Amino acid sequence: MSIVVTGSTGQLGSAVIKYLQERNTGENLIAIARDIDKARDIFNGSDVEIRFGDYDEPATLPNAFEGADKLLLISSPSYDDPLRVVQHANAVKAARDAGVGHIFYTSIAFADESELSLAPLHVATEYAIRTTGIPYTFLRNSLYTDVFVNADLAASVDSGEIITNTGAGKLNTVTRDDLAKGTAAVLAGDGHENQTYNFVSSKTWTFDELADVLSRVSGKDVKHRTVPFAEQVEYLQRVGLPEGMALFSASIYENVANGETSRTSDDLKQFIGEETPLEDFVRKSLNG
Ligand SMILES: NC(=O)c1ccc[n+]([C@@H]2O[C@H](COP(=O)([O-])OP(=O)(O)OC[C@H]3O[C@@H](n4cnc5c(N)ncnc54)[C@H](OP(=O)(O)O)[C@@H]3O)[C@@H](O)[C@H]2O)c1
């Protein structure tokens, strides 16, 4: 059984391969990379096969996917969504041409109902995959907890406040590592043809709760202050984000405030058991 993983030099892809290796179930693991040296550094000393493949160079992809019983197509990190649709379509056509047996795709949670600006590109990719007739599994990932909970929170501990425009909005995030574990479990298992899983958390958190957790973990009083959209954009630019990123982040927070990230699911839990508790992840993020 050959499992081919794109985005293998990224944080999610490399972790998926690590979890597949840990399962030690004898699959032939193939890592697709556009930077072969980076892939060699990551998979050095293991029996992972490394092949070149670039979403922007369609001619490289059919050979990269040759012999794949299962292909994990990890979405491109570009911020240009129409370009991402093209990159993914290149990969999907190559999967068809290479005779891939089953395509697994990292989509976005509740894609077809989601108001997140990211949703249309994922819906477009899901439909591109459906056009091939190849069995598929859509792993509709939540926003990563890591996007919100990371070493940058040290600045909130120093200042005593987390500033967002999320109000009392709930987040159903999952750590990238838990998503990788769940993805490896699905890839290594039998079946899952034409299934869609919403890999969101089974319980939500709010920024008020995050402030409480931060206070407990750091021993310093941290409060969450919620501000209007425009003030949030201004604040994010003041702390160093370029305007485009500040607008993107504040619009995600706005989606949170509007309840867009409040739905839960047990889809992931059935594959990984208990998810990483928020407090454990905060502790890890602050202490390195
Ligand atoms: N759910 C969320 O909150 C969230 C957050 C961020 C991203 N994402 C999405 O989830 C994906 C995986 O996350 P991640 O954390 O692993 O991202 P990441 O660390 O940025 O990894 C992205 C991977 O895609 C590869 N890549 C970039 N352009 C490519 C191209 N033209 N052709 C082939 N491969 C290309 C990168 O290769 P190099 O190593 O050569 O750059 C890297 O291996 C991201 O790409 C993005 O679509 C989701």
The ligand as a MOL file (V3000), in Angstrom:
LIG
                    3D

  0  0  0     0  0            999 V3000
M  V30 BEGIN CTAB
M  V30 COUNTS 48 52 0 0 0
M  V30 BEGIN ATOM
M  V30 1 N -6.8320 25.4270 9.5570 0
M  V30 2 C -5.9870 26.4300 9.7720 0
M  V30 3 O -6.0730 27.1890 10.7640 0
M  V30 4 C -4.8510 26.6520 8.8280 0
M  V30 5 C -3.8510 27.5620 9.1410 0
M  V30 6 C -2.8090 27.7320 8.2460 0
M  V30 7 C -2.8070 27.0020 7.0690 0
M  V30 8 N -3.8060 26.1320 6.7850 0 CHG=1
M  V30 9 C -3.8600 25.3250 5.5330 0
M  V30 10 O -3.4000 24.0210 5.8420 0
M  V30 11 C -2.2330 23.6980 5.0540 0
M  V30 12 C -1.2470 22.8920 5.8840 0
M  V30 13 O -0.8920 23.6560 7.0330 0
M  V30 14 P 0.6090 23.7450 7.5100 0
M  V30 15 O 0.5620 24.3320 8.8520 0
M  V30 16 O 1.2990 22.4450 7.3030 0 CHG=-1
M  V30 17 O 1.2140 24.8150 6.4640 0
M  V30 18 P 2.7630 25.0240 6.0970 0
M  V30 19 O 3.6120 24.6350 7.2560 0
M  V30 20 O 2.8680 26.3980 5.5620 0
M  V30 21 O 3.0410 23.9690 4.9370 0
M  V30 22 C 2.6070 24.1760 3.6120 0
M  V30 23 C 3.2200 23.1090 2.7190 0
M  V30 24 O 2.7960 23.3340 1.3680 0
M  V30 25 C 3.9680 23.3150 0.5410 0
M  V30 26 N 3.7880 24.1290 -0.6660 0
M  V30 27 C 3.7070 25.4730 -0.7690 0
M  V30 28 N 3.5690 25.8540 -2.0420 0
M  V30 29 C 3.5980 24.7020 -2.7890 0
M  V30 30 C 3.5370 24.4350 -4.1650 0
M  V30 31 N 3.4430 25.4120 -5.0840 0
M  V30 32 N 3.5860 23.1470 -4.5760 0
M  V30 33 C 3.6900 22.1360 -3.6810 0
M  V30 34 N 3.7590 22.3310 -2.3490 0
M  V30 35 C 3.7190 23.6020 -1.9070 0
M  V30 36 C 5.0600 23.8820 1.4170 0
M  V30 37 O 6.3320 23.6100 0.8720 0
M  V30 38 P 7.6520 24.4530 1.3260 0
M  V30 39 O 8.1130 23.7990 2.5990 0
M  V30 40 O 8.5750 24.2640 0.1960 0
M  V30 41 O 7.2100 25.8740 1.5350 0
M  V30 42 C 4.7600 23.1210 2.7070 0
M  V30 43 O 5.2220 21.7940 2.6090 0
M  V30 44 C -1.7120 25.0700 4.5940 0
M  V30 45 O -0.9810 24.9310 3.4030 0
M  V30 46 C -2.9950 25.8710 4.4300 0
M  V30 47 O -3.6350 25.5930 3.2020 0
M  V30 48 C -4.8130 25.9190 7.6450 0
M  V30 END ATOM
M  V30 BEGIN BOND
M  V30 1 1 1 2
M  V30 2 2 2 3
M  V30 3 1 2 4
M  V30 4 1 4 5
M  V30 5 2 4 48
M  V30 6 2 5 6
M  V30 7 1 6 7
M  V30 8 2 7 8
M  V30 9 1 8 9
M  V30 10 1 8 48
M  V30 11 1 9 10
M  V30 12 1 9 46
M  V30 13 1 10 11
M  V30 14 1 11 12
M  V30 15 1 11 44
M  V30 16 1 12 13
M  V30 17 1 13 14
M  V30 18 2 14 15
M  V30 19 1 14 16
M  V30 20 1 14 17
M  V30 21 1 17 18
M  V30 22 2 18 19
M  V30 23 1 18 20
M  V30 24 1 18 21
M  V30 25 1 21 22
M  V30 26 1 22 23
M  V30 27 1 23 24
M  V30 28 1 23 42
M  V30 29 1 24 25
M  V30 30 1 25 26
M  V30 31 1 25 36
M  V30 32 1 26 27
M  V30 33 1 26 35
M  V30 34 2 27 28
M  V30 35 1 28 29
M  V30 36 1 29 30
M  V30 37 2 29 35
M  V30 38 1 30 31
M  V30 39 2 30 32
M  V30 40 1 32 33
M  V30 41 2 33 34
M  V30 42 1 34 35
M  V30 43 1 36 37
M  V30 44 1 36 42
M  V30 45 1 37 38
M  V30 46 2 38 39
M  V30 47 1 38 40
M  V30 48 1 38 41
M  V30 49 1 42 43
M  V30 50 1 44 45
M  V30 51 1 44 46
M  V30 52 1 46 47
M  V30 END BOND
M  V30 END CTAB
M  END
